[in-house]
Amino acid sequence: MIAKLRGIIDTIGDDYTIIDVNGVGYLVSASGKTLSKLKIGQEMTLLTETVVREDSISLFGFADAWEKEWFNTLTKVQGVGAKVCLSILSVLTPVQLSQAIGAQDKTSFCRASGVGPKLAARIITELKDKIVTIPLGTNDLNETLADSDDTQEKVTIQPTADTSTDYAKTEDAISALVNLGYQRLEAYRVVSKVAMDNPDADTSSLIRSSLKEFAKKEF
């Protein structure tokens, strides 16, 4: 298992890079967002995941630990292979992934090549209760995990609603905003913020406050 590579970036392709580690060139598949952070001729560090199949051994590289965690999470969903996963990670950051799942926003997933409405719905259904936890301070491309320890603060992504009642209120507010023409993911972000600041607000209040947030463009 190769978990990390540090070397000189030799080549950058459409969906891969070749990293020269002491004269040995490793071909590493990566998302567009990770590839955009690489520079030919510069020494870089990539976290990697080794995928072994009957006819091949492939390396997949990641700019940070959170992207790697999402890769491992997404590939557990039926129909999401490594290539489709990289396609998703090329259009959605880890934060956007968490928000899209929380908002049940199939449209965001359908932006990725190879993801249709049915697969997008399956991803959201299977991952809606998933909690992704990673160490803070691991999202710099050249930062290694060697210094990580058990005392690091954790980041946890989980649904904002703690009860079915809260969920119903926020979902009704989101639906109302979508009917007014707002994008579902944007509506989810705003309503979640308003609901967190005003836990006792009813649906009408959530809608009014959310509209004020949209007017101020604070989302």
Phi, psi and omega in degrees: 000123175260116185260342183200144176230136173234124181185193182267132178286116184266318185216145174233116178257191181294323183222022181204166171222155171247122181248126183271111179248101180053044176089354178255125181267118178259126175273120185235120174284144183206161178286162178299327181291322176290316181299328181293343181266355182268153177225129179299134179089352181261143176284127182224163175240132176238132167286143184227156173234128179264124180247118183253124175239175182300324186248006182196159171233120185239148176249136176238131186249153185220143180288333183208170184292328182292318178297319178296319179297319178292325175302310180295327179288313183294322183289353175277348178278131180302128179096351179256095175277179183299318182293317178296322179299315178297325177297318178296314181292343178282336182250343181231128174287165176306320178296316180295325176300312180299318181291319181297320178292316179297326181273358184054044186267089181293330183301320181298319180291326182291349175290339181278138178298132179091000180248114176258178182304319182294316179292321177300317179295321179294318179301312182295318181296315184284336185250004186298332180254012183283137175250122179252119183239129179222160175289140171291156176081019180245014185258016170270135187300324184265006181274132178269170178262007186296330183266003181289146179216179185287352183270355182294143176291149183249153174249126181239128176253123179207167181302142182285333182275129183265342181226164179296327179295313178300317181298317181298318180297311183293322180294321177296319179295317178299314180300320180296318179292322177298320178295337177275357175109000179279150176292143185300317182295320177294319179298319179299314181300314183291313181297321179298317178297313181295317181296324179292322180283335183227074186298337182264002183292142175274180185300316181299318179294321178298319180294313181298314181294323180293320177298323176295321178295318178298319181298325179275352181059038178259065177212000000 
